[in-house]
């Protein structure tokens, strides 16, 4: 399998304007994400897909690869599909969000490897356990429940499963990193939005509503997606500690 890691990045952000270029320990966030993604061993290459020349310039200045995409995409999946159309020799595309500067390269590899052994797999993603009750209830933390074989049953901003009887089922947060078989991604991007997708504002529900399976693997790695100034401050502190240990 030939795997391409694509990192969509838009300049506009309601809560954090210019988010991809915000500094994390002296380096633009999008460059941090790219550098970590590039460390994955099971991918042929990594590339940033953006609609802004400033982001492309920042990545290339740091020695990375970037490609310009259209500005009128409604979703990250649409931007991903535009890139997929240009890389016809690619079998699998891993989508890493541009605001995940703590992405684990091993996780990218683990997702990509799933496609080596399962010819029927079309899409895969990641979950991690949430133990804090307030975090479980936070609608910004998307929850996922799976069947006994590790395939998604549902994603929701609500708390699922509802703890009518506590201590039986764990609560899992969905981590927004995806892997797609290229042909499926191109088909997925052309599908019409579905009722559950629009209700929850969660794109992945479109795949479930159309009858496709999504494999979900678990990780215990720490993730801090950057959506606010507080998130940015926290990630800066983590990077400063990481880099201090390397000195």
JOMOWO-V784233 format. One record per backbone hydrogen bond with DSSP energy under -1.0 kcal/mol. CO is the residue of the C=O (numbers start at 1). NH is the residue of the N-H. E is the energy in kcal/mol with one decimal. If there is no record, write none. Layout:
BEGIN
CO,NH,E + CO,NH,E
END
This chain:
BEGIN
2,91,-2.4 + 2,92,-2.0 + 3,44,-3.5 + 4,94,-2.6 + 5,47,-2.4 + 6,96,-2.1 + 7,49,-1.9 + 11,18,-1.3 + 16,19,-1.2 + 18,21,-1.6 + 19,22,-1.7 + 20,30,-2.8 + 22,29,-2.3 + 24,27,-1.2 + 27,24,-2.9 + 28,32,-1.9 + 29,33,-2.4 + 30,34,-2.3 + 31,35,-2.8 + 32,36,-1.9 + 33,37,-2.6 + 34,38,-2.6 + 37,40,-1.9 + 45,5,-2.5 + 47,7,-2.6 + 48,67,-2.8 + 49,9,-2.6 + 50,69,-3.0 + 52,56,-1.9 + 53,57,-2.8 + 54,58,-1.9 + 55,59,-2.2 + 56,60,-2.5 + 57,61,-2.5 + 58,62,-1.1 + 59,64,-2.8 + 60,63,-1.6 + 65,48,-2.2 + 67,50,-2.3 + 75,79,-1.4 + 76,80,-2.4 + 77,81,-2.5 + 78,82,-1.8 + 79,83,-1.5 + 80,84,-2.4 + 81,85,-2.0 + 83,86,-1.0 + 87,90,-1.3 + 91,182,-2.8 + 92,4,-2.4 + 93,180,-2.7 + 94,6,-2.9 + 95,178,-1.8 + 97,100,-1.3 + 99,226,-2.4 + 100,103,-1.8 + 104,108,-1.3 + 105,109,-2.0 + 106,110,-2.6 + 107,111,-2.2 + 108,112,-2.3 + 109,113,-2.5 + 112,115,-1.2 + 113,116,-1.2 + 118,121,-1.1 + 122,181,-2.2 + 123,215,-2.3 + 124,179,-2.3 + 125,217,-2.3 + 126,175,-2.6 + 127,219,-2.1 + 128,173,-3.5 + 132,136,-1.9 + 133,137,-1.4 + 138,141,-1.7 + 142,174,-3.9 + 143,156,-2.5 + 145,153,-3.4 + 145,154,-1.5 + 147,150,-1.8 + 150,216,-3.1 + 151,147,-2.7 + 154,145,-2.2 + 156,143,-3.7 + 162,164,-2.3 + 171,130,-3.0 + 172,144,-1.8 + 173,128,-2.1 + 175,177,-2.3 + 178,95,-3.4 + 179,124,-2.3 + 180,93,-2.8 + 181,185,-2.3 + 182,186,-2.0 + 183,187,-1.5 + 184,188,-3.4 + 185,189,-2.2 + 187,190,-1.0 + 194,198,-2.4 + 195,199,-2.3 + 196,200,-2.6 + 197,201,-1.5 + 197,202,-1.5 + 202,205,-1.4 + 203,206,-2.1 + 204,208,-1.3 + 205,209,-2.8 + 206,210,-1.2 + 207,212,-2.5 + 208,211,-1.8 + 214,152,-2.9 + 215,125,-2.7 + 217,127,-2.4 + 228,232,-2.2 + 229,233,-2.3 + 230,234,-2.3 + 231,235,-2.6 + 232,236,-2.3 + 233,237,-2.0 + 234,238,-2.0 + 235,239,-2.6 + 236,240,-2.5 + 237,241,-1.8 + 238,242,-2.4 + 239,243,-2.9 + 240,244,-1.7 + 241,245,-1.6
END
